[in-house]
């Protein structure tokens, strides 16, 4: 799997291992245009699909001012993607259907997806159709090719930078948390009453655990089965989710609610992870730093495209 596939498909991978805390329902909305980019448009549904991906990756859903801020940041990113896609076409950057299919197959293999049915279920949980998923993958692959063409030769990473990041983030093993989860999505197009029923069911499970019942026993009353995720490194989680988990005591169960559903998490324990030797992790660190530098240069270059474009935001 390429770096692009790993970075851009992490949300679906998170769904498959049940680490995400986003629900599975699809909100009922009326689609509309939220931005015009030259002769192209960005719709509300496109913006919402990006939101689902981010929520799946981070495990939390921003609310209030944070939600509005993230929505605007996502729209800006979509505008840059539209401009980059048009520039890639102008430069003759092409992508065959076979390449997308091969990238998809590599992702499914490395994610240990046993069959198409499991993959379809994971897509549904992420709120995406197969067509939407493949289009996102294709767009990102094209953008990375453009990125390499435009700024690839300008970026270099020194050994000093690699060593510095290793000392900061990888030299110590860090904390790992053992999680058990239950996903409780709202039905598609759920009514207010259906959402309340799901919340009441979650509350009943929480209260039962507080009274001394096991997580499995409490969930079993509603035909739900907890999923044991195993030990996960907190450094691999979104910082906000990691902070939330830090507040949980051993065997405590806590809810995470979004507009799409509820997920219950039980903290079974913590342990110190083993530190990886520098020689083993250095190539990974170098790739990560190289990618960050490329994206930084690409962002600056993308500003020149924005200056020449006609962009109208209607959000």
Buried (B, 14 or more C-beta within 10 A) or exposed (E): EEEBBEBBBBBBBBBBBBBBBBBBBBBEEEEEEBBBBBEEBBBBEBBBBBBBBBBBBBBBBBEEEEEEEBBEEBBBBBBBBBBBBBBBEEEEBEBEEEEBEEBBEBBBEEBEBEEEEBBEBBBBBBBBEEEBBBBBBBBBBBBBBBBBEBBBEEBEBEEEBBBEBBEEEBBEBBBBBBBBBBBBBBBEEBEEEEBEBBBEBBEBBBEBBEEEBEBBEBBBEEEBEBBEBEBBEBBEBBEEBBEBBEEBEEEBBBBBBBBBBBBBBBBBEBEEBEEBEBEEBBEEBBEBBBBEBBBEBBEEBBEEBEEEBEBEEEE
